[in-house]
Amino acid sequence: MGDVPGTTLLGQFPNDRSIPVELLFSSRGRIKIIRLLAECGELNISEIARRTQLNHSTTRRHLRFLEQAKLVQEKKFGRIRIYRYKIENLRALALRRFIELWEKSE
């Protein structure tokens, strides 16, 4: 089982302020997840995997990274895991605004 780029490196950084932006954006899959959750707000892990066309294991690793970066929050309801984009986080808000601006410019 291969590692998703950036997931093993995250442990080197003590908090979200130390995570380099290039590490956050180093994975196309992670960017797809950020974009999807910024648009939809919250989704379960299976729906995130389906819409981003990533397998469940890869999706889970990216979501763990994003949770450690404090951009998403996991909510558990039994076996169901819902991931919510943390719009109250200033970096998450800035990312969402960047995505909106980028997509309007197309």
C-alpha positions as CSV (number, residue, x, y, z in Angstrom):
1,M,0.0,0.0,0.0
2,G,1.6,3.2,-1.2
3,D,1.4,6.5,0.7
4,V,-0.4,9.5,-0.6
5,P,2.1,12.2,-1.1
6,G,2.2,14.5,1.9
7,T,0.4,12.3,4.4
8,T,3.6,11.0,6.0
9,L,5.2,14.5,5.9
10,L,2.4,16.1,7.8
11,G,3.6,14.6,11.1
12,Q,6.7,16.8,10.8
13,F,4.7,19.9,11.3
14,P,3.4,20.7,14.8
15,N,0.3,22.6,13.7
16,D,-1.6,23.8,10.6
17,R,0.4,27.1,10.5
18,S,3.6,25.2,9.7
19,I,2.2,23.2,6.7
20,P,3.7,24.6,3.6
21,V,1.2,25.5,0.9
22,E,3.0,23.5,-1.7
23,L,2.5,20.4,0.5
24,L,-1.3,21.1,0.7
25,F,-1.4,21.5,-3.1
26,S,1.0,18.7,-3.9
27,S,-1.7,16.2,-4.8
28,R,-4.3,16.5,-7.5
29,G,-6.6,14.2,-5.5
30,R,-6.4,16.5,-2.4
31,I,-7.2,19.5,-4.6
32,K,-10.3,17.7,-6.0
33,I,-11.5,17.0,-2.5
34,I,-10.9,20.6,-1.3
35,R,-12.8,21.9,-4.3
36,L,-15.7,19.5,-3.8
37,L,-16.1,20.1,-0.1
38,A,-15.7,23.9,-0.5
39,E,-18.6,23.8,-3.0
40,C,-20.8,21.3,-1.2
41,G,-20.1,21.9,2.4
42,E,-20.3,18.4,3.6
43,L,-20.5,14.9,2.2
44,N,-20.0,11.3,3.3
45,I,-16.7,9.6,2.4
46,S,-18.3,7.3,-0.2
47,E,-19.8,10.3,-2.1
48,I,-16.5,12.2,-1.9
49,A,-14.7,9.2,-3.4
50,R,-17.3,8.8,-6.1
51,R,-17.4,12.4,-7.2
52,T,-13.6,12.8,-7.2
53,Q,-13.1,9.4,-8.9
54,L,-10.6,8.3,-6.1
55,N,-10.7,5.0,-4.4
56,H,-11.9,4.9,-0.8
57,S,-8.5,4.3,0.8
58,T,-6.9,7.2,-1.0
59,T,-9.8,9.5,-0.2
60,R,-9.6,8.5,3.4
61,R,-5.9,9.4,3.6
62,H,-6.4,12.8,1.9
63,L,-9.3,13.5,4.3
64,R,-7.1,12.7,7.3
65,F,-4.4,15.1,5.9
66,L,-7.1,17.8,5.4
67,E,-8.5,17.2,8.9
68,Q,-5.0,17.5,10.4
69,A,-4.6,20.8,8.5
70,K,-7.9,21.9,10.1
71,L,-9.6,22.4,6.7
72,V,-12.2,19.7,7.2
73,Q,-14.0,18.1,10.2
74,E,-15.1,14.5,10.5
75,K,-18.5,13.7,12.0
76,K,-19.3,10.1,12.8
77,F,-22.8,8.6,12.9
78,G,-22.2,5.0,13.6
79,R,-20.3,3.6,10.6
80,I,-21.1,6.7,8.5
81,R,-18.5,9.4,8.3
82,I,-19.4,12.8,7.1
83,Y,-16.7,15.3,6.3
84,R,-17.5,19.0,6.6
85,Y,-15.5,21.9,5.1
86,K,-14.6,24.1,8.0
87,I,-15.6,27.5,6.6
88,E,-15.0,29.1,10.0
89,N,-11.3,28.4,9.5
90,L,-9.8,31.5,7.8
91,R,-7.5,29.5,5.6
92,A,-10.5,27.3,4.5
93,L,-12.5,30.4,3.8
94,A,-9.6,31.9,1.8
95,L,-9.3,28.7,-0.2
96,R,-13.0,28.6,-1.0
97,R,-12.8,32.3,-2.2
98,F,-9.8,31.5,-4.3
99,I,-11.6,28.5,-5.9
100,E,-14.7,30.7,-6.6
101,L,-12.5,33.5,-8.1
102,W,-10.5,31.0,-10.2
103,E,-13.7,29.4,-11.6
104,K,-15.3,32.7,-12.4
105,S,-12.2,33.7,-14.4
106,E,-12.6,30.8,-16.8
